[in-house]
Each structure stands twice: as C-alpha cells, then as structure tokens.
Amino acid sequence: MRKGRLFLVLAAVLALTSMSAVAQTKWASNVHIVFFPGGPQGGVFAVNVYNGAVQAAADLGCKVDYVWSDWDPQKMIQQFREAVAMRPDGIAVMGHPGDEAFDALIKDAERQGIIVTSQNTTLPKAETAYSANGFGYVGAENYPAGHALGVRAVQVFNLKKGDRTMVWGLLSQPARGERTKGVIDALKEAGCIVDYLEIDSATNKDPAAGAPTFAGYVSAHPDVKLVVTDHGGLTATAGTYLRAAGKHPGDIAIAGFDLSPATISAIKDGSVGLVIDQQEWLQGYLPILQICLSKVYGFSGLHINTGAGFVDKSNVDMIAPLAEKNIR
C-alpha cells in the first residue's frame, strides 16, 4: 500500500509540475502586440519574420495583430499611427522610415505607455531615448553587413581593380540604405567600378517587376562581372533576371541578402553565388519576446545582431531543410 500511495503522490506531483510548466509557457497571455513583418503577406523574407513572430506568440501566449506594409516606408508610418490608436501594450516595427520620420510618433506612443521596439533596420535615436522602457533592436547591423558582403564577394568571385559591378539597392531610405552604402564602399575599396541602381517602388513590392530593368542594364553593360541585390526578394528572383537578360546561371556573378526556398534553389543551380544570412525568423521571434519581457518583468531593451553568416554552395545543403520551412 505504501508503494501504491507513493506512486500516486509522485504521479500527482509530476502532473502538477507539468501543468505548471505549461502555464509558464503562457506567461505573457495578457500582453497585446502589433507586429510589422515588413513586406507583403506571404512575401520572401517577410514570411520568415512572420513565422518567427507566430511561434513566439504561441510560446508566450500573447495576442498579436500583424500589419503588412509592402516594404513601403510611407505605409509603415501611416500604419504605425493606426497601431498607436489601438492602444496595444507594444508595437514591433520595421525601422525603414528612419528616426526622423518616426521620432514624433514613437515619442507619442511612449508617452501613452506603449512599448516600442524595432527589427531589421535600426532606429538609433529612438533606441537611445527609450531603451530603458524596452526599446531594443533585432536584426543585422546594416552598414557592417553590407560592407562584409562586398568584401566577401570580391574574394569569392576573384574581382580585380577595374572590374565592373552593379549594386541594386535602397540608398534613398536613410537607415535601410546604410546596407547598400556598405556594399558600395567595399567594392570601391577593392578598386571595382560600381554602377548603382535604385530599387523602384514596383520592384520593391514585386521583385519580378525588375526583370526589364536588369535586362536593360546588362544589355548596356555587357562587361559587368558582379551584381549585388540589396533586397531578399530580388536575390530570390536572380534566375528570372538572368533569363530575362538571355544569360545562364554563372554568366554573371550575383550576390545578395537573405535566404528563402527560391534563394536556396538559386544557390544550388548557380544563379546566386553568395548570400549573407540575416536569420530573419529571429527578427520575428525576438521582438515579441522583447516586448513581453519589458511589459511583464520590466526588462530594458536588448540589441541583438542576427546577421553574420554567409551561405554558398559549400554549406547550402545543411541549411536547405530549414529554409524550406521558412525558418532560415
């Protein structure tokens, strides 16, 4: 009987412990967050960010509303105003519009007790002002990431002084454009000729729309050795661009940012030779965690660099299964 009673007691303790553990995974169930994945719903990169945020919400138990912005900074500003009007506990926003555009809006949100944090693109002024309230950052450090990709591309593709390169980027966006600037500076430091093309709004929203632009550039510059696409969606569309220009994989070296199933395929077939990985799933998961930690426990903002690794043919097979699930 004693053994029987002991077994029942142990079973009860284990059951209570298990129930407690389950309850602890939902420790932020009273927190309401508005989250910006950045791009169009289901789009390259944005879907990975979204998946990370969804997993965090499931783990922590918080309520999350998602706002899709088509990578449009002006739309992000208007949507931020609308998010503040909802009076959530926190807002996790893409920093693409920059500090100047966001300054007054974030100040107003903070005054109302709303925790704000950013992902993908830093807002240094806001982070300095409100880090004690939970304003953090999750993403790559834009200029260093761009510069690192440029340096690595010179090495991988054996570029020499005087070789022509093209950078297709977003210099017009104050903070986001720092990554493009980093690429350009690294290529110029190596003595390369650098042609710059701004990603227009149509291509920013739908990368396939840029095929005529790519084909036109290649036609006018047949000596181009390298194209760097500073946009995950454009990198994923490299095969389409090459076909539009009448080129085969490997005819022009292409380097870019961010993994997706399409980019994995492009690396495997040789359309893309080098990618720097921002680990965008973390840019969804960790901002949600940041806001919950700040709201529930009063933690200050955390600054986390997610972009330090490169992917090419030598290691793509290891990462491919996770990329297929939109985690890497």
C-alpha positions in Angstrom: 0.0 0.0 0.0 2.8 2.4 0.9 4.3 1.9 -2.5 0.9 2.4 -4.1 0.4 5.6 -2.2 3.9 6.8 -3.0 3.3 6.2 -6.7 0.1 8.2 -6.6 1.8 11.0 -4.7 4.7 11.1 -7.2 2.2 11.0 -10.1 0.3 13.9 -8.7 3.5 15.9 -8.2 4.6 15.2 -11.7 1.2 16.2 -13.1 1.2 19.5 -11.1 4.7 20.2 -12.3 3.8 19.5 -15.9 0.7 21.8 -15.6 2.9 24.5 -14.0 5.4 24.2 -16.9 2.6 24.5 -19.4 1.2 27.6 -17.6 4.7 29.1 -17.6 4.9 28.9 -21.4 1.9 31.3 -21.5 3.3 33.8 -19.0 2.5 36.8 -21.4 -1.1 35.9 -22.1 -2.3 39.4 -21.1 0.1 41.2 -23.5 -1.3 42.7 -26.8 1.2 43.5 -29.5 1.0 45.0 -33.0 3.8 43.5 -35.2 5.2 44.6 -38.6 6.6 41.8 -40.7 7.6 44.4 -43.2 6.7 43.2 -46.7 3.7 41.8 -48.5 1.8 38.9 -46.9 3.5 35.7 -47.8 6.4 37.6 -49.5 10.0 36.5 -49.4 11.8 37.4 -46.1 8.6 38.8 -44.6 7.1 35.3 -44.3 10.1 34.1 -42.3 9.8 37.1 -39.9 6.1 36.4 -39.6 6.7 32.7 -38.8 9.1 33.7 -36.0 6.6 36.1 -34.5 3.8 33.5 -34.7 6.0 30.9 -32.9 6.8 33.5 -30.2 3.1 34.3 -29.7 2.3 30.6 -29.4 5.1 30.0 -26.9 4.3 33.1 -24.8 0.6 33.2 -25.1 0.4 36.9 -26.1 -2.1 38.3 -28.6 -0.5 39.6 -31.8 -2.0 41.6 -34.7 0.0 41.6 -37.9 0.4 44.6 -40.2 1.7 44.1 -43.8 3.5 47.1 -45.4 4.8 46.0 -48.8 8.2 47.4 -47.7 6.8 50.9 -48.2 8.2 53.3 -45.6 5.3 55.8 -46.0 2.8 53.0 -45.5 4.7 51.9 -42.3 4.4 55.4 -40.9 0.6 55.5 -41.5 0.2 52.0 -40.1 2.2 53.0 -37.0 -0.3 55.8 -36.4 -3.2 53.4 -36.7 -1.4 50.9 -34.4 -1.0 53.5 -31.7 -4.7 54.3 -31.9 -5.3 50.6 -31.0 -3.6 51.2 -27.6 -1.7 47.9 -27.6 0.9 47.1 -24.9 3.6 47.1 -27.5 4.5 47.7 -31.2 7.3 45.9 -33.0 8.1 48.0 -36.1 10.4 47.8 -39.1 12.8 50.7 -38.9 12.9 51.5 -42.6 11.4 55.1 -42.4 14.3 56.2 -40.2 14.5 58.1 -37.0 13.5 61.5 -38.4 10.2 60.1 -39.8 9.4 58.1 -36.7 10.6 60.4 -33.9 7.4 62.3 -33.0 5.2 59.2 -33.5 7.4 57.0 -31.2 7.5 59.8 -28.6 3.7 59.9 -28.6 3.4 56.1 -28.3 5.9 56.1 -25.4 4.0 58.9 -23.7 0.9 56.7 -23.8 2.8 53.8 -22.2 3.2 51.7 -25.3 6.4 49.8 -25.5 8.1 50.2 -29.0 10.9 48.1 -30.4 12.4 47.6 -33.9 13.6 44.9 -36.2 15.5 44.7 -39.4 16.6 48.3 -39.5 17.9 50.3 -36.5 16.4 53.4 -35.1 19.4 54.6 -33.1 17.9 57.8 -31.8 14.7 56.1 -30.5 16.7 53.2 -29.1 18.9 55.6 -27.1 16.0 57.5 -25.8 13.7 54.6 -24.8 15.9 51.6 -24.2 15.1 51.7 -20.5 11.5 51.3 -21.5 12.1 48.2 -23.6 13.1 49.7 -26.9 15.6 47.2 -28.4 16.7 46.0 -31.8 16.8 42.6 -33.6 18.5 42.4 -37.0 21.7 42.8 -38.9 23.9 45.9 -38.4 23.2 47.4 -41.8 26.4 49.1 -42.8 28.7 46.4 -41.5 26.6 43.7 -43.1 26.7 45.4 -46.5 30.4 46.0 -46.2 31.1 42.4 -45.2 29.1 41.1 -48.2 31.1 43.4 -50.5 34.4 42.2 -49.1 33.4 38.6 -49.3 32.1 39.0 -52.9 35.5 40.4 -54.0 37.2 37.4 -52.6 34.8 34.7 -53.7 34.4 36.0 -57.3 38.1 36.9 -57.7 37.3 40.5 -58.6 40.1 42.8 -59.7 40.7 46.5 -59.9 38.7 47.9 -62.8 36.1 45.1 -62.9 32.6 46.4 -63.4 30.0 45.7 -60.7 26.4 46.8 -60.2 24.6 47.4 -56.8 20.8 47.3 -56.9 19.8 48.9 -53.6 17.9 51.3 -51.5 20.1 54.3 -50.8 17.1 56.6 -50.8 16.0 55.1 -47.4 18.0 56.8 -44.7 18.7 53.9 -42.3 17.9 51.0 -44.6 20.2 52.5 -47.2 23.3 52.1 -45.0 23.5 48.4 -46.0 23.6 49.4 -49.7 26.3 52.0 -48.9 28.3 49.4 -47.1 28.3 47.2 -50.2 29.3 50.1 -52.5 32.1 51.2 -50.2 33.6 47.7 -50.0 33.6 47.3 -53.8 35.1 50.7 -54.4 37.8 50.0 -51.8 38.8 46.9 -53.9 39.1 49.2 -57.0 36.0 48.0 -58.7 33.8 50.2 -60.9 30.4 50.5 -59.2 27.2 51.3 -61.1 24.3 52.0 -58.8 20.6 51.3 -59.5 17.8 52.3 -57.0 15.2 49.7 -56.5 12.0 51.3 -57.6 8.7 51.0 -55.7 7.2 48.5 -58.1 10.2 46.2 -57.9 10.4 46.7 -54.1 6.9 45.4 -53.8 7.1 42.7 -56.6 10.7 41.8 -57.4 9.7 40.1 -60.7 8.8 43.6 -62.0 12.5 44.4 -62.1 13.3 41.9 -64.8 13.3 44.6 -67.6 15.5 46.8 -65.6 18.1 44.1 -65.1 18.0 43.1 -68.7 18.3 46.7 -69.8 21.3 47.2 -67.6 23.1 44.1 -68.7 22.5 44.9 -72.4 24.1 48.3 -71.8 26.9 46.9 -69.7 27.9 43.5 -71.1 31.2 43.6 -69.2 29.5 43.5 -65.7 31.2 40.9 -63.5 29.0 41.1 -60.4 25.5 42.2 -59.4 24.7 42.7 -55.7 21.0 42.8 -54.9 20.3 44.5 -51.6 16.8 43.0 -51.1 15.8 39.5 -50.2 13.1 39.4 -52.8 15.4 40.5 -55.6 18.0 37.9 -54.5 15.4 35.2 -54.7 14.5 36.3 -58.2 18.0 36.1 -59.6 17.2 33.2 -62.0 14.3 35.2 -63.5 16.6 38.2 -64.1 19.3 36.2 -65.8 16.8 34.6 -68.1 15.3 38.0 -69.0 18.8 39.1 -69.9 19.5 36.0 -72.0 22.1 34.7 -69.6 22.7 31.4 -67.9 23.5 30.7 -64.2 27.1 31.8 -63.6 27.4 34.1 -66.6 27.2 37.0 -64.2 28.1 36.6 -60.5 25.2 37.5 -58.2 25.4 38.1 -54.5 22.7 39.2 -52.2 20.9 39.1 -48.9 18.6 36.7 -47.1 17.5 33.1 -47.5 14.3 31.7 -48.9 13.4 28.4 -50.7 13.8 30.2 -54.0 17.2 31.6 -53.0 18.3 28.1 -51.9 17.3 26.8 -55.3 19.2 29.7 -57.0 22.4 28.9 -55.0 22.1 25.2 -56.0 21.7 26.0 -59.7 24.4 28.6 -59.7 22.2 31.7 -60.3 23.3 33.1 -56.9 26.8 32.6 -55.8 26.8 34.2 -52.3 24.3 35.3 -49.7 24.6 36.8 -46.3 22.0 35.4 -43.9 20.1 37.7 -41.5 18.3 34.8 -39.8 15.1 36.7 -40.3 13.0 34.2 -38.3 14.7 35.6 -35.2 13.6 39.1 -36.3 10.1 37.9 -35.7 10.5 35.8 -32.6 12.8 38.1 -30.5 10.9 41.4 -30.8 7.8 39.7 -29.5 9.9 38.2 -26.6 11.4 41.7 -26.0 8.0 43.4 -25.6 6.7 40.6 -23.3 9.8 40.7 -21.1 9.6 44.5 -20.8 5.8 44.5 -20.1 5.8 41.7 -17.6 9.2 41.9 -16.0 10.3 45.4 -16.7 13.4 44.4 -18.7 15.2 47.1 -20.7 15.8 46.9 -24.5 18.1 44.2 -25.9 20.2 44.9 -29.0 20.8 41.7 -31.0 22.8 41.3 -34.2 21.3 38.4 -36.3 23.3 38.9 -39.5 26.8 37.4 -39.5 26.9 34.2 -41.6 27.4 33.5 -45.3 25.8 30.8 -47.4 27.1 29.5 -50.7 27.3 26.1 -52.4 29.7 24.8 -49.8 27.1 24.9 -47.0 23.7 25.3 -48.6 22.7 21.7 -48.2 22.9 21.9 -44.4 20.6 24.9 -44.3 18.2 24.0 -47.1 15.7 21.9 -45.0 15.1 24.8 -42.6 14.8 27.3 -45.5 12.1 25.1 -47.0 10.1 25.6 -43.8 10.7 29.4 -43.9 12.7 29.2 -40.7 16.1 30.1 -42.2 
